[in-house]
Amino acid sequence: MSERATDDLEGWLRSRTPERGLRGKSAAVLELLLSQPRRASYGSAGELAQLAGVNVATVTRTAQALGFAGWPALQQELRARYLSSLSAGQVAAEHRAEDRAGQIAAEGRAEGRAGRVAADRRGTGSPGARSLRRDLDGLAVLNRRLDERVLTTIAEAVAAARRTTIVADGSYAAVGLAFAHNARLAGYPVRAVTAGSELANAMADVGEGDVLIAVSFWRLYENTVLAANEARARGARVFAVTDAASPALAAAAEEVVLVPAEGEAFFPSLTAGIAVAQALVTQLAAVDPARTGAAIEAAESMWTRFGLLHRHPSPPPPV
């Protein structure tokens, strides 16, 4: 089966089912996920259980049978994959519909009827305020679910690498550039590349002893997935930062950091991605503090020499 044939929602869910399959009530939950992915992508475990005619515990067990800690973790990736099947215009329409639902829920609660708390929070206020609240929710989810072991693994790999290449295209380049800039200040040879000849030339020089970190969200850039597989074939260690890895990207990556990236408008949010970049460099700086300290002092000296900064540090007090 081709990559594009297996990278749809149904193919992804069915690929995660146990070899013996799901039976009885768990099978009913799976079929609901397949038949109503939009509803499942934002509904609570209780709502899903009601729709499937099961209890909440069955929803949780089904999520665990599919390889997730529970329903919230499954829903996060389900939501990301559902949105990746939509165009930018459709994503914007999806959020407008959610906003309307949130406003109705808020009005219903004011009248004494139950409404969804998440919709109530997100569906009110200005678009900018809703965007901030969604990013705060995304950071909270990231904080709960991020595996610190993975951060340590990636940081140690970068520290030991001959060179690290971060591939991030479009607006996602902001995540790659932030990581590469601060990692270089920490004393490590890290570069961020995007597309075209720059990426092709960089990939020609990637090999054993190198690390490649692929950063892409939503529908994923094809060149980022290609670069990850090319680096893996050349013997480099590959890691990915994404909201929902395709089979091709997941197969190439040693570890995948799943990041909430849903925005409030037609474009993905980079807030959680930037937070992961910051966390990775912070972890990297702790691998060899002496090396990082020396690199920072050298950079500080060059900043002064080139007159880069408007503000200057105060001279040390006399001994």
C-alpha positions in Angstrom: 0.0 0.0 0.0 1.4 3.5 -0.9 2.3 6.1 1.7 -0.6 8.4 0.5 -3.0 5.4 0.8 -2.0 4.7 4.4 -1.8 8.3 5.6 -5.5 8.8 5.9 -7.5 8.8 9.1 -8.9 5.3 8.6 -5.6 3.8 7.6 -3.9 5.3 10.6 -6.5 4.1 13.1 -6.8 0.6 11.7 -3.0 0.3 11.7 -3.0 0.9 15.4 -5.5 -1.8 16.2 -4.1 -5.0 17.9 -3.5 -8.0 15.7 -6.5 -9.7 17.3 -8.6 -6.7 16.5 -11.1 -4.9 18.7 -14.3 -6.7 19.7 -17.7 -5.8 21.0 -18.0 -2.4 22.6 -14.5 -1.3 21.7 -15.2 -2.1 18.1 -18.2 0.2 18.3 -16.0 3.0 19.6 -13.6 2.5 16.8 -16.3 2.6 14.2 -17.6 5.8 15.7 -14.1 7.4 15.4 -14.0 6.3 11.7 -17.6 7.4 10.8 -17.6 10.7 12.8 -14.1 12.0 13.1 -15.1 15.6 13.3 -17.4 14.9 16.3 -14.9 12.7 17.9 -12.1 15.2 17.5 -13.7 17.7 19.9 -16.1 15.7 22.0 -15.5 14.6 25.5 -15.1 10.9 26.5 -18.6 11.1 28.0 -20.1 12.5 24.7 -18.3 9.8 22.7 -19.5 7.1 25.1 -23.1 8.2 24.7 -22.9 8.3 20.9 -21.3 4.8 20.8 -23.7 3.4 23.4 -20.9 2.5 25.8 -19.6 3.8 29.1 -16.6 6.1 29.6 -14.4 3.3 30.8 -14.8 1.5 27.4 -13.7 4.7 25.6 -10.6 4.8 27.8 -9.9 1.1 27.3 -10.3 1.5 23.5 -7.8 4.4 23.5 -5.4 2.3 25.4 -5.8 -0.7 23.1 -4.9 1.7 20.2 -1.6 2.6 22.0 -2.5 5.8 23.9 -2.5 6.6 27.6 -6.2 7.5 27.4 -8.9 9.3 25.5 -7.3 12.8 25.7 -4.0 11.6 24.1 -5.9 9.8 21.4 -8.1 12.8 20.8 -5.1 15.2 20.4 -3.7 13.2 17.5 -7.1 12.4 16.1 -7.9 16.1 16.0 -4.5 17.0 14.4 -5.1 14.3 11.7 -8.7 15.4 11.1 -7.5 19.0 10.6 -4.7 17.9 8.2 -7.4 16.5 5.9 -8.9 20.0 5.5 -7.8 22.9 3.4 -6.9 26.3 5.0 -10.3 27.6 4.2 -12.0 24.6 5.7 -9.9 24.9 8.8 -11.0 28.5 9.2 -14.7 27.5 8.7 -14.2 24.7 11.3 -13.1 27.3 13.9 -15.9 29.6 13.0 -18.4 26.8 13.6 -16.7 26.0 17.0 -17.0 29.7 17.9 -20.7 29.7 17.2 -21.1 26.5 19.2 -19.2 28.0 22.1 -21.4 31.1 22.1 -24.5 29.0 22.1 -23.1 26.9 24.9 -22.3 30.0 26.9 -25.8 31.3 26.4 -27.3 28.0 27.4 -25.3 27.9 30.6 -26.4 31.4 31.4 -30.0 30.1 31.1 -29.2 27.1 33.4 -28.6 24.5 30.7 -25.3 22.6 30.6 -22.7 23.6 28.0 -19.3 22.4 27.2 -16.7 24.2 29.3 -14.0 24.2 26.6 -16.4 25.6 24.0 -17.6 28.2 26.5 -14.0 29.4 27.1 -13.0 29.4 23.5 -16.2 30.6 21.9 -16.3 33.9 23.6 -14.2 37.1 23.4 -12.4 38.6 20.5 -10.5 36.4 18.0 -7.2 37.5 19.5 -8.3 36.6 23.0 -9.6 33.2 21.8 -6.2 32.6 20.1 -4.4 33.3 23.3 -6.6 30.9 25.3 -6.1 28.2 22.7 -2.4 28.6 22.9 -2.5 28.4 26.7 -4.6 25.2 26.5 -2.0 23.8 24.0 0.9 24.6 26.3 -1.0 22.9 29.2 -1.5 19.8 27.1 2.2 19.8 26.1 3.3 20.2 29.7 1.2 17.2 30.8 2.1 14.8 28.0 5.7 15.6 26.9 8.1 12.8 27.7 11.1 14.4 29.4 13.1 11.2 28.4 12.7 12.2 24.7 14.0 15.7 25.4 17.1 14.2 27.0 17.6 11.7 24.2 17.4 14.5 21.5 19.6 16.9 23.5 22.3 14.2 24.0 22.2 13.2 20.4 22.7 16.8 19.3 25.6 17.2 21.8 27.3 14.2 20.4 26.7 14.9 16.7 29.2 16.0 14.2 26.5 18.5 13.0 22.8 18.9 13.4 20.5 20.0 10.6 17.0 21.3 11.4 14.6 21.1 8.4 11.6 23.5 8.8 9.8 25.2 6.0 7.3 28.0 5.7 6.2 29.6 9.0 7.5 26.5 10.8 11.0 27.8 10.0 10.6 30.0 13.0 10.8 27.0 15.3 13.9 25.7 13.5 15.6 29.1 13.4 15.0 29.7 17.2 16.5 26.2 18.0 19.5 26.6 15.7 20.3 30.1 16.9 20.3 29.3 20.6 22.0 25.9 20.1 24.9 27.6 18.3 25.2 30.1 21.2 25.3 27.0 23.5 28.4 25.8 21.6 27.0 23.3 19.1 27.1 23.1 15.3 23.4 23.4 14.5 22.0 24.9 11.3 18.4 25.5 10.1 17.5 25.0 6.5 14.2 25.3 4.6 13.6 24.4 0.9 15.0 24.4 -2.6 18.7 24.3 -3.3 19.6 25.2 0.3 18.0 22.0 1.5 19.3 19.8 -1.3 22.9 21.0 -0.8 22.6 20.5 3.0 21.2 16.9 2.5 24.2 16.1 0.2 26.5 16.6 3.2 24.4 14.7 5.8 25.7 11.3 6.9 26.8 9.1 9.8 27.5 11.0 13.0 24.9 13.7 12.1 21.5 14.5 13.5 18.5 15.8 11.5 15.4 17.2 13.2 12.3 17.5 11.0 9.8 20.2 12.1 6.5 20.3 10.3 2.8 20.5 11.3 -0.7 20.3 9.9 -0.5 18.7 6.4 3.3 18.5 6.6 5.8 19.7 4.0 6.7 17.0 1.5 10.4 18.2 1.4 10.6 17.8 5.2 9.4 14.2 5.1 11.7 13.5 2.1 14.7 15.0 4.0 14.0 12.9 7.1 14.0 9.7 5.0 17.1 10.7 3.1 19.0 11.5 6.3 17.9 8.1 7.8 19.1 6.3 4.7 22.5 8.1 4.9 23.0 6.9 8.5 22.1 10.1 10.4 19.9 10.0 13.6 16.5 11.5 12.8 14.0 13.1 15.2 10.7 14.8 14.4 8.7 17.6 16.0 5.1 17.6 14.7 1.4 17.4 15.6 0.7 14.2 13.7 3.5 12.3 12.0 2.7 10.6 8.7 3.8 6.9 8.4 6.8 8.0 6.3 7.9 10.6 8.8 7.3 8.3 11.8 9.2 5.5 10.1 12.3 7.7 9.6 12.3 9.2 13.1 13.9 7.6 16.1 11.7 9.7 18.3 8.7 11.9 17.6 7.7 14.8 19.8 4.0 15.4 19.4 3.1 19.1 19.8 -0.3 20.7 19.9 -0.4 23.0 16.9 -4.0 23.9 16.3 -4.5 27.6 15.9 -7.7 29.7 16.1 -7.7 30.9 12.5 -6.6 29.2 9.2 -3.0 28.6 10.2 -1.3 26.4 12.8 0.0 27.8 16.1 3.7 27.7 16.6 3.6 28.5 20.3 4.0 25.0 21.6 6.6 24.3 18.9 8.7 27.2 20.0 8.3 26.0 23.6 9.7 22.6 22.7 12.6 24.3 20.9 13.3 26.3 24.0 13.1 23.2 26.2 15.5 21.3 23.9 18.1 24.0 24.0 17.8 24.4 27.7 18.4 20.6 28.0 21.3 20.8 25.5 23.0 23.6 27.5 22.9 21.3 30.6 24.8 18.5 28.8 28.2 20.2 29.1 27.9 23.4 31.1 31.6 24.2 30.7 31.4 24.1 26.9 28.2 26.2 26.9 29.7 28.7 29.3 32.7 29.2 27.1 30.6 29.5 24.0 28.4 32.2 25.6 31.5 34.2 26.7 33.0 34.0 23.2 29.7 35.2 21.7 29.4 38.0 24.2 32.9 39.2 23.2 31.9 39.3 19.5 28.6 41.1 20.3 30.7 43.8 22.0 33.3 43.9 19.2 30.7 44.3 16.5 28.6 46.7 18.6 25.4 44.7 18.0 23.4 45.5 21.1 21.8 48.7 22.2 22.2 47.9 25.9 25.5 46.8 27.4 26.2 44.8 30.6 27.4 46.7 33.6 31.1 46.3 34.4 31.9 43.9 37.2 32.3 45.6 40.6 35.8 46.2 41.8 37.4 43.5 43.9 
